[in-house]
Amino acid sequence: MRIAITGHTSGIGQALAKQYEQKGHTIVGLSKRYGDNIRNIPKIIEKVKDCDMFINNAQEGYAQTDLLFEIYKHWEGVPNKYIMIISTMMTLAPKATLDGLDMEHYRNQKVALEEATKILAHRNLWPQICAVKPGEVHTGDHSSSKAVAVDQWAETLVKILELAGPTMKVYEISLGVDYTNGS
């Protein structure tokens, strides 16, 4: 399977790329570091259109949501196409669980992404779309000592999706340490 991943050079994107590569899949890495800004949607579409799976991981404003809609337009009704969006468990709380207006803005962007995912996932059988909500994962950014190791998190996610198999549609997965309940 050819799997395109935005933000594949660090954090969750890198860990997922390693997991899928170890399983023999071909990774099409898309990273701002190498000139693949998700705001340049036509360029990203060109690199993703012939892939089987798109992992919409990199986040920059509302561009992640815009990119989801555009990939969906290209893949609508095409069998065996999969989209995974990476959101956050922070959307489960009525406000950002980390301090600051920037975190409130980030949470709002992810809420918009999840709403778009719900709408598109129920339009058609293909592409299949799954929203993944990580709890606190140790990616180096805003991580506490209680965060789950990113490689362990990615390995667990990939195993869950493998267990579901190609015939079971998975709409949403929340996975990781969750601090939204204040504990």
Z-matrix of the N, CA and C atoms (Angstrom, degrees):
N
C 1 1.444
C 2 1.533 1 108.42
N 3 1.329 2 116.77 1 140.86
C 4 1.469 3 122.59 2 174.46
C 5 1.515 4 107.65 3 -95.75
N 6 1.341 5 115.69 4 122.22
C 7 1.454 6 121.58 5 -175.42
C 8 1.527 7 109.18 6 -121.30
N 9 1.333 8 116.15 7 119.63
C 10 1.462 9 121.74 8 175.67
C 11 1.525 10 108.50 9 -93.41
N 12 1.327 11 115.84 10 134.72
C 13 1.459 12 120.74 11 -178.55
C 14 1.525 13 109.06 12 -133.94
N 15 1.339 14 116.06 13 122.19
C 16 1.458 15 118.90 14 173.25
C 17 1.525 16 108.44 15 -81.83
N 18 1.322 17 115.38 16 145.28
C 19 1.460 18 120.18 17 -179.05
C 20 1.517 19 112.69 18 67.32
N 21 1.309 20 116.28 19 39.87
C 22 1.475 21 121.36 20 -173.76
C 23 1.527 22 114.37 21 -80.41
N 24 1.323 23 118.36 22 -2.20
C 25 1.467 24 119.68 23 -174.65
C 26 1.523 25 113.99 24 -96.56
N 27 1.321 26 117.01 25 -2.77
C 28 1.471 27 119.05 26 177.98
C 29 1.526 28 110.53 27 -158.23
N 30 1.321 29 114.91 28 165.19
C 31 1.455 30 122.01 29 172.70
C 32 1.516 31 114.80 30 56.61
N 33 1.321 32 115.49 31 -138.70
C 34 1.466 33 122.49 32 -177.01
C 35 1.520 34 111.48 33 -61.61
N 36 1.314 35 118.21 34 -42.46
C 37 1.462 36 120.91 35 179.77
C 38 1.518 37 112.27 36 -60.00
N 39 1.317 38 116.50 37 -43.47
C 40 1.459 39 120.92 38 178.97
C 41 1.529 40 111.02 39 -65.88
N 42 1.325 41 116.67 40 -42.62
C 43 1.466 42 120.45 41 -179.45
C 44 1.530 43 110.99 42 -64.89
N 45 1.320 44 117.20 43 -40.36
C 46 1.473 45 119.71 44 177.41
C 47 1.527 46 110.85 45 -67.35
N 48 1.322 47 116.78 46 -39.99
C 49 1.469 48 120.04 47 177.83
C 50 1.523 49 109.93 48 -59.19
N 51 1.325 50 117.82 49 -44.08
C 52 1.473 51 121.17 50 179.09
C 53 1.521 52 110.92 51 -62.41
N 54 1.326 53 116.91 52 -45.17
C 55 1.466 54 120.36 53 -178.80
C 56 1.529 55 111.25 54 -60.62
N 57 1.311 56 116.34 55 -48.34
C 58 1.465 57 119.51 56 -177.90
C 59 1.523 58 112.00 57 -70.53
N 60 1.319 59 117.33 58 -34.89
C 61 1.461 60 120.62 59 177.26
C 62 1.529 61 110.70 60 -64.37
N 63 1.332 62 116.95 61 -40.68
C 64 1.467 63 121.54 62 178.28
C 65 1.527 64 111.34 63 -63.00
N 66 1.316 65 117.02 64 -25.11
C 67 1.465 66 121.36 65 179.49
C 68 1.526 67 111.95 66 -90.90
N 69 1.336 68 116.36 67 7.49
C 70 1.457 69 120.98 68 174.06
C 71 1.517 70 116.26 69 91.73
N 72 1.316 71 117.43 70 6.79
C 73 1.461 72 120.20 71 178.93
C 74 1.528 73 110.46 72 -82.38
N 75 1.311 74 116.15 73 154.17
C 76 1.457 75 122.30 74 176.12
C 77 1.519 76 108.35 75 -90.46
N 78 1.322 77 117.11 76 127.99
C 79 1.453 78 121.99 77 -178.33
C 80 1.527 79 109.74 78 -102.02
N 81 1.318 80 114.94 79 129.11
C 82 1.461 81 122.17 80 171.43
C 83 1.524 82 104.68 81 -104.81
N 84 1.321 83 115.42 82 99.17
C 85 1.454 84 120.88 83 -176.26
C 86 1.515 85 111.42 84 -82.81
N 87 1.332 86 114.64 85 133.87
C 88 1.461 87 121.53 86 179.64
C 89 1.523 88 107.92 87 -127.59
N 90 1.308 89 116.05 88 109.96
C 91 1.455 90 120.22 89 -176.02
C 92 1.518 91 110.35 90 -138.06
N 93 1.309 92 115.46 91 139.33
C 94 1.461 93 121.08 92 176.17
C 95 1.529 94 110.07 93 -56.29
N 96 1.327 95 115.03 94 -34.04
C 97 1.466 96 121.33 95 179.47
C 98 1.533 97 111.41 96 -56.87
N 99 1.343 98 116.42 97 -30.02
C 100 1.472 99 121.14 98 -179.46
C 101 1.523 100 112.58 99 -110.43
N 102 1.335 101 116.45 100 22.39
C 103 1.459 102 120.85 101 173.42
C 104 1.516 103 115.76 102 89.79
N 105 1.316 104 118.18 103 13.09
C 106 1.468 105 121.18 104 -179.33
C 107 1.526 106 110.39 105 -109.44
N 108 1.314 107 116.31 106 75.61
C 109 1.461 108 122.11 107 178.57
C 110 1.531 109 108.91 108 -77.22
N 111 1.330 110 117.41 109 129.88
C 112 1.463 111 120.23 110 -176.91
C 113 1.532 112 112.31 111 -67.17
N 114 1.312 113 117.70 112 -12.26
C 115 1.470 114 120.23 113 174.88
C 116 1.536 115 111.13 114 -74.35
N 117 1.330 116 116.44 115 -19.58
C 118 1.463 117 120.63 116 176.98
C 119 1.534 118 107.63 117 -90.45
N 120 1.313 119 115.28 118 74.12
C 121 1.460 120 121.72 119 -171.49
C 122 1.531 121 112.74 120 -60.32
N 123 1.335 122 120.56 121 -43.99
C 124 1.473 123 118.62 122 179.13
C 125 1.533 124 112.94 123 -57.79
N 126 1.331 125 117.21 124 -39.59
C 127 1.469 126 120.72 125 179.09
C 128 1.532 127 110.73 126 -65.81
N 129 1.319 128 117.04 127 -42.39
C 130 1.465 129 120.97 128 179.78
C 131 1.529 130 109.84 129 -66.21
N 132 1.326 131 117.13 130 -44.42
C 133 1.479 132 121.42 131 179.28
C 134 1.524 133 109.99 132 -56.52
N 135 1.306 134 116.97 133 -43.88
C 136 1.467 135 121.44 134 -178.92
C 137 1.525 136 111.15 135 -58.75
N 138 1.319 137 117.06 136 -38.24
C 139 1.468 138 121.10 137 -178.53
C 140 1.524 139 112.84 138 -81.10
N 141 1.333 140 117.69 139 -23.65
C 142 1.465 141 122.23 140 -174.93
C 143 1.524 142 113.05 141 -96.25
N 144 1.312 143 118.45 142 -26.82
C 145 1.470 144 121.82 143 -167.91
C 146 1.532 145 115.00 144 -54.86
N 147 1.327 146 118.24 145 -32.19
C 148 1.470 147 120.66 146 -179.13
C 149 1.536 148 113.25 147 -95.63
N 150 1.324 149 116.70 148 7.51
C 151 1.463 150 120.55 149 178.39
C 152 1.523 151 110.12 150 -84.54
N 153 1.323 152 116.42 151 167.14
C 154 1.464 153 122.51 152 178.39
C 155 1.526 154 111.80 153 -96.73
N 156 1.327 155 115.29 154 -29.36
C 157 1.458 156 120.77 155 -179.38
C 158 1.519 157 108.42 156 -136.02
N 159 1.328 158 114.64 157 143.25
C 160 1.456 159 120.92 158 175.16
C 161 1.524 160 107.93 159 -124.44
N 162 1.329 161 116.24 160 120.77
C 163 1.461 162 121.40 161 176.02
C 164 1.527 163 106.99 162 -102.25
N 165 1.332 164 114.43 163 106.91
C 166 1.458 165 124.17 164 -175.99
C 167 1.524 166 107.67 165 -88.20
N 168 1.326 167 115.43 166 85.51
C 169 1.456 168 122.39 167 -170.85
C 170 1.521 169 113.26 168 -104.97
N 171 1.318 170 118.18 169 -47.22
C 172 1.465 171 121.22 170 -175.70
C 173 1.520 172 110.20 171 -64.17
N 174 1.319 173 115.38 172 140.78
C 175 1.456 174 120.78 173 -177.00
C 176 1.515 175 109.62 174 -125.49
N 177 1.323 176 115.20 175 129.04
C 178 1.461 177 121.25 176 176.88
C 179 1.519 178 106.96 177 -150.79
N 180 1.318 179 116.22 178 100.12
C 181 1.454 180 120.27 179 -176.03
C 182 1.522 181 110.09 180 58.18
N 183 1.310 182 116.42 181 -137.77
C 184 1.467 183 121.26 182 179.78
C 185 1.536 184 111.94 183 -94.49
N 186 1.327 185 116.86 184 9.16
C 187 1.461 186 120.87 185 -178.70
C 188 1.525 187 112.25 186 -61.95
N 189 1.324 188 117.93 187 -31.72
C 190 1.465 189 120.97 188 178.97
C 191 1.528 190 110.27 189 -62.61
N 192 1.336 191 117.08 190 -38.95
C 193 1.468 192 121.73 191 177.75
C 194 1.521 193 110.68 192 -70.62
N 195 1.323 194 117.21 193 -44.45
C 196 1.467 195 121.03 194 178.14
C 197 1.526 196 110.63 195 -58.97
N 198 1.316 197 116.40 196 -42.25
C 199 1.461 198 121.25 197 179.95
C 200 1.529 199 110.99 198 -64.76
N 201 1.327 200 117.13 199 -39.42
C 202 1.462 201 120.91 200 177.02
C 203 1.527 202 110.74 201 -56.70
N 204 1.326 203 117.09 202 -48.75
C 205 1.464 204 120.23 203 -179.58
C 206 1.532 205 111.59 204 -60.83
N 207 1.316 206 116.98 205 -41.75
C 208 1.469 207 119.97 206 -177.59
C 209 1.528 208 112.27 207 -68.90
N 210 1.328 209 117.25 208 -41.35
C 211 1.471 210 119.69 209 176.47
C 212 1.528 211 108.99 210 -63.43
N 213 1.315 212 116.21 211 -42.77
C 214 1.466 213 120.29 212 179.52
C 215 1.531 214 110.46 213 -58.30
N 216 1.321 215 117.75 214 -44.61
C 217 1.474 216 120.83 215 178.94
C 218 1.530 217 111.25 216 -56.13
N 219 1.327 218 116.93 217 -40.54
C 220 1.468 219 121.05 218 -178.96
C 221 1.526 220 112.52 219 -73.03
N 222 1.317 221 116.37 220 -29.52
C 223 1.463 222 120.57 221 -174.65
C 224 1.519 223 114.01 222 -105.98
N 225 1.327 224 118.95 223 -1.34
C 226 1.464 225 120.20 224 -175.61
C 227 1.532 226 110.94 225 -57.52
N 228 1.336 227 115.01 226 125.01
C 229 1.456 228 121.69 227 178.28
C 230 1.518 229 115.20 228 80.85
N 231 1.333 230 118.03 229 -2.11
C 232 1.462 231 121.21 230 -179.24
C 233 1.535 232 108.59 231 -87.03
N 234 1.328 233 117.60 232 118.37
C 235 1.474 234 120.38 233 -178.40
C 236 1.532 235 112.80 234 -61.96
N 237 1.328 236 114.32 235 151.04
C 238 1.462 237 123.28 236 173.45
C 239 1.522 238 114.34 237 63.78
N 240 1.318 239 115.76 238 32.89
C 241 1.463 240 121.53 239 172.74
C 242 1.527 241 106.97 240 -111.83
N 243 1.333 242 116.08 241 138.18
C 244 1.452 243 122.08 242 -175.99
C 245 1.525 244 110.38 243 -131.26
N 246 1.317 245 115.42 244 138.89
C 247 1.463 246 121.55 245 175.24
C 248 1.521 247 107.67 246 -124.79
N 249 1.313 248 115.54 247 129.94
C 250 1.464 249 121.55 248 173.43
C 251 1.520 250 106.70 249 -117.48
N 252 1.318 251 116.84 250 125.07
C 253 1.460 252 119.14 251 174.40
C 254 1.528 253 108.07 252 -105.17
N 255 1.323 254 115.21 253 140.99
C 256 1.453 255 120.39 254 177.95
C 257 1.529 256 107.35 255 -103.24
N 258 1.318 257 115.09 256 116.22
C 259 1.455 258 122.08 257 179.97
C 260 1.524 259 108.78 258 -111.82
N 261 1.314 260 117.84 259 -133.14
C 262 1.455 261 122.60 260 -179.49
C 263 1.527 262 110.00 261 -161.60
N 264 1.331 263 116.80 262 147.50
C 265 1.468 264 120.53 263 174.32
C 266 1.523 265 111.25 264 -66.10
N 267 1.318 266 116.36 265 -14.93
C 268 1.453 267 120.36 266 178.86
C 269 1.533 268 111.43 267 -57.55
N 270 1.329 269 117.10 268 -25.48
C 271 1.469 270 120.21 269 -179.64
C 272 1.525 271 112.25 270 -70.33
N 273 1.327 272 117.69 271 -13.39
C 274 1.461 273 121.22 272 179.48
C 275 1.524 274 112.06 273 -76.62
N 276 1.317 275 117.14 274 -18.94
C 277 1.463 276 122.17 275 -179.16
C 278 1.530 277 110.00 276 -95.82
N 279 1.329 278 117.14 277 154.42
C 280 1.469 279 119.31 278 -179.32
C 281 1.522 280 114.03 279 -71.27
N 282 1.317 281 116.94 280 -11.46
C 283 1.465 282 121.12 281 175.98
C 284 1.527 283 108.01 282 -149.10
N 285 1.318 284 116.18 283 166.84
C 286 1.463 285 120.33 284 179.70
C 287 1.517 286 110.01 285 -58.47
N 288 1.318 287 116.16 286 139.94
C 289 1.462 288 120.97 287 -179.33
C 290 1.524 289 112.30 288 -87.40
N 291 1.319 290 117.14 289 -6.27
C 292 1.458 291 122.16 290 173.65
C 293 1.525 292 107.59 291 -114.43
N 294 1.313 293 117.04 292 148.91
C 295 1.460 294 121.64 293 -174.10
C 296 1.519 295 112.82 294 -71.84
N 297 1.320 296 114.22 295 152.32
C 298 1.450 297 121.42 296 171.44
C 299 1.513 298 113.88 297 110.56
N 300 1.316 299 114.22 298 147.98
C 301 1.461 300 120.94 299 179.50
C 302 1.525 301 111.55 300 -63.83
N 303 1.337 302 117.44 301 -34.22
C 304 1.466 303 120.22 302 178.15
C 305 1.526 304 111.26 303 -60.96
N 306 1.332 305 117.24 304 -37.28
C 307 1.470 306 120.49 305 178.85
C 308 1.528 307 110.87 306 -70.24
N 309 1.345 308 116.91 307 -35.07
C 310 1.470 309 120.07 308 175.55
C 311 1.535 310 109.61 309 -63.40
N 312 1.321 311 115.94 310 -40.78
C 313 1.464 312 121.06 311 178.95
C 314 1.534 313 110.30 312 -64.68
N 315 1.331 314 116.21 313 -45.34
C 316 1.464 315 122.18 314 177.60
C 317 1.533 316 110.32 315 -57.71
N 318 1.342 317 116.82 316 -48.11
C 319 1.466 318 121.29 317 179.32
C 320 1.527 319 110.45 318 -58.45
N 321 1.319 320 116.78 319 -43.67
C 322 1.459 321 120.85 320 -179.97
C 323 1.530 322 111.71 321 -62.62
N 324 1.319 323 117.08 322 -39.05
C 325 1.459 324 121.16 323 177.25
C 326 1.525 325 110.89 324 -62.88
N 327 1.331 326 116.62 325 -40.67
C 328 1.470 327 120.63 326 179.25
C 329 1.532 328 111.15 327 -70.95
N 330 1.323 329 118.62 328 -34.61
C 331 1.469 330 121.07 329 175.07
C 332 1.525 331 109.62 330 -61.22
N 333 1.324 332 117.02 331 -44.01
C 334 1.471 333 120.83 332 177.77
C 335 1.526 334 110.62 333 -61.06
N 336 1.325 335 117.48 334 -41.74
C 337 1.460 336 121.97 335 178.33
C 338 1.530 337 110.78 336 -61.21
N 339 1.318 338 116.62 337 -44.67
C 340 1.465 339 120.21 338 -179.76
C 341 1.532 340 112.05 339 -66.19
N 342 1.313 341 117.58 340 -38.25
C 343 1.473 342 120.35 341 177.82
C 344 1.532 343 110.02 342 -64.04
N 345 1.315 344 116.85 343 -42.16
C 346 1.473 345 120.44 344 177.03
C 347 1.525 346 110.19 345 -62.35
N 348 1.319 347 116.56 346 -40.12
C 349 1.461 348 121.46 347 179.41
C 350 1.526 349 110.68 348 -61.48
N 351 1.329 350 116.74 349 -44.87
C 352 1.476 351 120.62 350 178.94
C 353 1.522 352 111.29 351 -59.96
N 354 1.299 353 116.35 352 -45.29
C 355 1.471 354 120.86 353 -179.52
C 356 1.522 355 110.45 354 -61.13
N 357 1.320 356 116.89 355 -49.94
C 358 1.461 357 120.86 356 -175.21
C 359 1.528 358 112.60 357 -71.72
N 360 1.325 359 117.49 358 -35.75
C 361 1.468 360 120.89 359 -177.91
C 362 1.524 361 111.74 360 -63.79
N 363 1.313 362 117.50 361 -23.12
C 364 1.462 363 120.86 362 -177.38
C 365 1.535 364 113.02 363 -103.87
N 366 1.306 365 118.22 364 5.63
C 367 1.466 366 121.65 365 178.76
C 368 1.527 367 112.63 366 -80.16
N 369 1.307 368 115.48 367 -37.44
C 370 1.451 369 120.56 368 -169.63
C 371 1.527 370 108.02 369 -157.05
N 372 1.314 371 117.06 370 156.60
C 373 1.466 372 119.54 371 176.99
C 374 1.529 373 110.95 372 -66.48
N 375 1.339 374 116.76 373 -36.11
C 376 1.461 375 120.80 374 -178.32
C 377 1.515 376 110.29 375 -121.26
N 378 1.303 377 118.27 376 139.81
C 379 1.451 378 126.26 377 -2.88
C 380 1.528 379 110.75 378 -74.63
N 381 1.310 380 116.09 379 153.29
C 382 1.455 381 119.67 380 173.45
C 383 1.529 382 107.85 381 -78.75
N 384 1.322 383 115.36 382 137.27
C 385 1.462 384 120.49 383 -176.00
C 386 1.517 385 109.21 384 -126.08
N 387 1.322 386 115.22 385 133.15
C 388 1.463 387 121.56 386 178.97
C 389 1.528 388 109.03 387 -127.80
N 390 1.326 389 115.93 388 128.83
C 391 1.463 390 121.75 389 174.26
C 392 1.527 391 108.00 390 -93.15
N 393 1.311 392 116.25 391 126.45
C 394 1.457 393 121.20 392 178.37
C 395 1.530 394 107.55 393 -112.75
N 396 1.344 395 114.65 394 127.02
C 397 1.460 396 121.15 395 -178.71
C 398 1.523 397 109.19 396 -114.08
N 399 1.330 398 117.16 397 97.18
C 400 1.462 399 118.71 398 175.78
C 401 1.527 400 110.39 399 -70.27
N 402 1.329 401 115.65 400 142.04
C 403 1.458 402 120.35 401 166.20
C 404 1.519 403 105.67 402 -81.35
N 405 1.302 404 117.59 403 -150.57
C 406 1.461 405 118.15 404 -179.02
C 407 1.523 406 109.88 405 -74.82
N 408 1.318 407 114.89 406 116.88
C 409 1.461 408 123.39 407 -179.57
C 410 1.520 409 107.55 408 -118.95
N 411 1.313 410 116.98 409 133.99
C 412 1.463 411 120.84 410 -178.33
C 413 1.526 412 109.83 411 -74.47
N 414 1.327 413 114.59 412 98.90
C 415 1.459 414 120.29 413 177.47
C 416 1.524 415 111.08 414 -114.64
N 417 1.320 416 116.21 415 0.47
C 418 1.454 417 120.34 416 -177.27
C 419 1.515 418 112.47 417 98.32
N 420 1.334 419 117.04 418 -22.27
C 421 1.458 420 121.37 419 179.01
C 422 1.524 421 109.18 420 -101.87
N 423 1.301 422 117.36 421 120.64
C 424 1.476 423 123.01 422 175.07
C 425 1.526 424 112.52 423 55.04
N 426 1.307 425 118.59 424 35.10
C 427 1.464 426 120.89 425 -176.84
C 428 1.522 427 110.93 426 -98.56
N 429 1.317 428 115.84 427 137.13
C 430 1.457 429 120.46 428 175.24
C 431 1.532 430 108.72 429 -97.85
N 432 1.315 431 115.32 430 175.39
C 433 1.462 432 119.69 431 179.58
C 434 1.526 433 111.83 432 -68.26
N 435 1.325 434 118.57 433 -16.66
C 436 1.461 435 122.14 434 -179.69
C 437 1.532 436 112.53 435 -90.01
N 438 1.311 437 117.72 436 -3.44
C 439 1.464 438 121.24 437 -178.08
C 440 1.527 439 110.91 438 -65.58
N 441 1.322 440 115.43 439 149.40
C 442 1.459 441 122.46 440 177.21
C 443 1.528 442 108.73 441 -76.42
N 444 1.314 443 117.41 442 139.14
C 445 1.467 444 121.03 443 176.93
C 446 1.528 445 109.03 444 -61.52
N 447 1.315 446 116.49 445 134.25
C 448 1.462 447 121.24 446 -173.89
C 449 1.532 448 112.41 447 -60.34
N 450 1.336 449 118.13 448 -38.52
C 451 1.463 450 119.98 449 179.82
C 452 1.528 451 111.42 450 -67.80
N 453 1.321 452 116.76 451 -38.67
C 454 1.467 453 120.81 452 176.82
C 455 1.535 454 110.16 453 -64.56
N 456 1.312 455 116.02 454 -42.57
C 457 1.459 456 121.32 455 179.26
C 458 1.539 457 110.19 456 -60.44
N 459 1.333 458 116.52 457 -48.95
C 460 1.465 459 121.06 458 -178.27
C 461 1.521 460 111.38 459 -63.38
N 462 1.319 461 117.13 460 -42.05
C 463 1.467 462 121.07 461 178.69
C 464 1.535 463 110.37 462 -60.77
N 465 1.319 464 117.03 463 -43.43
C 466 1.463 465 121.35 464 179.96
C 467 1.529 466 110.69 465 -64.31
N 468 1.321 467 117.07 466 -44.45
C 469 1.466 468 120.86 467 179.38
C 470 1.524 469 110.94 468 -59.96
N 471 1.304 470 117.46 469 -48.01
C 472 1.466 471 121.15 470 -178.77
C 473 1.531 472 110.44 471 -61.68
N 474 1.333 473 117.50 472 -40.25
C 475 1.477 474 120.83 473 177.77
C 476 1.526 475 111.05 474 -62.91
N 477 1.320 476 117.29 475 -42.61
C 478 1.468 477 120.74 476 178.87
C 479 1.523 478 110.20 477 -60.06
N 480 1.316 479 116.50 478 -46.53
C 481 1.469 480 120.08 479 -179.09
C 482 1.530 481 111.40 480 -66.36
N 483 1.329 482 117.46 481 -35.81
C 484 1.467 483 120.41 482 176.16
C 485 1.520 484 110.98 483 -64.44
N 486 1.331 485 117.60 484 -40.98
C 487 1.464 486 121.44 485 178.88
C 488 1.531 487 111.59 486 -62.07
N 489 1.313 488 116.43 487 -36.23
C 490 1.464 489 120.31 488 178.82
C 491 1.525 490 110.57 489 -66.39
N 492 1.303 491 116.96 490 -32.51
C 493 1.469 492 121.30 491 178.79
C 494 1.512 493 112.32 492 70.85
N 495 1.315 494 116.50 493 177.39
C 496 1.459 495 120.97 494 -174.92
C 497 1.534 496 114.03 495 -75.75
N 498 1.321 497 117.75 496 -15.85
C 499 1.471 498 118.82 497 -176.29
C 500 1.526 499 113.35 498 -95.79
N 501 1.326 500 117.89 499 -12.18
C 502 1.453 501 120.65 500 -179.71
C 503 1.522 502 108.85 501 -103.59
N 504 1.326 503 116.06 502 119.60
C 505 1.460 504 120.26 503 -179.00
C 506 1.524 505 109.77 504 -82.51
N 507 1.328 506 116.42 505 126.25
C 508 1.457 507 122.86 506 178.04
C 509 1.526 508 107.06 507 -108.32
N 510 1.324 509 116.16 508 114.98
C 511 1.464 510 120.28 509 -177.46
C 512 1.519 511 113.25 510 -84.45
N 513 1.350 512 116.26 511 -35.29
C 514 1.451 513 118.56 512 -172.88
C 515 1.530 514 110.21 513 -157.45
N 516 1.315 515 114.68 514 141.57
C 517 1.464 516 121.24 515 176.36
C 518 1.527 517 107.70 516 -135.49
N 519 1.324 518 116.62 517 128.50
C 520 1.466 519 122.20 518 170.39
C 521 1.521 520 106.07 519 -109.66
N 522 1.333 521 116.25 520 125.65
C 523 1.455 522 119.19 521 -171.08
C 524 1.520 523 110.81 522 -147.06
N 525 1.315 524 116.23 523 119.52
C 526 1.455 525 119.73 524 175.64
C 527 1.504 526 112.34 525 134.96
N 528 1.303 527 116.01 526 -179.32
C 529 1.455 528 121.99 527 176.79
C 530 1.519 529 107.41 528 -68.15
N 531 1.332 530 115.98 529 130.87
C 532 1.457 531 121.51 530 -176.02
C 533 1.530 532 109.44 531 -117.42
N 534 1.315 533 116.11 532 119.33
C 535 1.461 534 120.60 533 178.25
C 536 1.525 535 111.82 534 -106.66
N 537 1.327 536 118.45 535 12.26
C 538 1.460 537 120.56 536 -177.79
C 539 1.512 538 112.52 537 -67.64
N 540 1.334 539 117.80 538 -21.39
C 541 1.465 540 119.77 539 -178.80
C 542 1.528 541 111.98 540 -91.02
N 543 1.321 542 116.52 541 7.09
C 544 1.464 543 120.40 542 174.36
C 545 1.517 544 114.82 543 83.80
N 546 1.324 545 119.65 544 4.24
C 547 1.469 546 120.05 545 -179.20
C 548 1.505 547 111.99 546 -91.48
